[in-house]
């Protein structure tokens, strides 16, 4: 992390030894003793202490109990690795609503919280003053690192520069940083679109309309671009005349379905930019007496259960694995804290969830 | 909180003075100087530092900047008030999904984060081992207090007893503690139900059916009980035969609407236990050619925008003010930290949002 640890930081750091304050046997016990008492391998014990490994909470708890019992303190090597660590990480969300950022946050909390790492939650509501205030606060706390997430897949500018921030590893989740020197973990939009389109092609659909959100949203623009590109490769071609930008709403899905069937009655499938649009399309088709999927297939995006399962019929849709994005962002951050940063954009694959609408 | 502050806690505590590490003018500046430089009253400056007051972030930031500039340190009185405080609060959610707990958490984060209080997020996923692990971790962090929230309004047992927890104030939000000696902040279910029923009566509805979730959920049981009670008071009476327990789903709302109109075709209003059920009812009525609200009015509960706004027509519904529940829980906690605990159950009023369905 390049910065010299202040003396009080060592005091503040909740290193595993804090489990046994005032212990007199400090330094005597070895990691091997802890591992033996906990009944795990030395490697597992080490991972449990570094907070970077994955294991069942019970296992980690056994190791932490052994640390407390033996008054174990990490050896010089571990000390130098962890000197100055506060064992806290900041989770900054710009999304007051949280439909997208919540699963990302919970995934990150899951990966971090399993260890002795605590998570400081900050909601900036997309407000620059709040962001600055929270960042100063996180720096006062001497967090080991920061994860930033938002509600959109559009790239966002790096965090407001605040004195001291440059010394702290930051990982951007879901909304990548515009600075490619930063570390970002995003959803594989091209891959997700490809899953949906290939699924429709495999089921024999050839005249596919794409109905999506506002063109100024990357999620709408990119998925439309990849859908057209992929269908062109397949030789079928989704004439760009069949891409319809609008809103992320059911009402738009209903309007678009009617418009599409007026102008292109031969349409045999709708690939939609999100599940709300797909649900609106499915409703409009049902109300026109069109059978889904027999006559026309409908595929959504997000696997937002509220929408996908309540839809009639339930929606085939693309799941972005948001919790996994948060988990991977947390692991990249833990690596960066150990001086093993991996800058650039990391993509997390999507999965297709097939239901009755296709 | 009755416990003696350990020396390192003072070092650890991020008191406002931490804004000016190593300042040499420590102790010289008075709060009045800070207030003057920030251009606010002494009272406002004090509130900004205690983190317990409400003010615009810019105002608080000006005070904090003044503190840093002057190297101000709180006086003896403030010191004794804040000795041993870590200026961190634990937010424990048992709700991995978060539709209900997220707004509560954000409301609490808003009230706490505006000050120098940091929020440690813990998600127990309703798992006892995770809860214990997180609580031990929060105690290691010497949090000043803990807010607990969940996805249901049913009372929950107090937090798993962990050594040291008894010394820390805890406030339960949305899901009250079964121990009435604890402090809980909950939604005013009787009041919310009354708002919905009175609205329907005021619009001339007299034959009101109530369709809600599973009877073993307090939210379903209580709202049904209060609806019946209130209609009996009004002399109209909602025969309990008109209360229909089922699931919190649109599919149940659709099935229930059909069943109700078969057995009680004179029904002129549906009061539903949540917005998903209400949306299902509205869909079923529309598909039967019944005009909402001209023929039959529909009122939901939750004001979950995704459901209420996408419904045809958009739903009149009861808003529980979840963010306000979180904000009040945070304020009760801050009072408890200052030894002004207010045990018992505090209710937050609901508001009725009137839309086209009634």
Interface residues (C-beta under 8 A of the other chain):
Chain A: X6 X8 X11 X12 X14 X18 X19 X21 X57 X58 X60 X61 X64 X88 X91 X96 X98 X102 X105 X106 X109 X110 X113 X116 X118 X119 X120 X121 X122 X123 X127 X129 X130 X132 X133 X134 X136 X137 X138 X140 X141 X249 X250 X251 X276 X306 X307 X310
Chain B: X6 X8 X11 X12 X14 X18 X19 X21 X57 X58 X60 X61 X64 X88 X91 X96 X98 X102 X105 X106 X109 X110 X113 X116 X118 X119 X120 X121 X122 X123 X127 X129 X130 X132 X133 X134 X136 X137 X138 X140 X141 X249 X250 X251 X276 X306 X307 X310
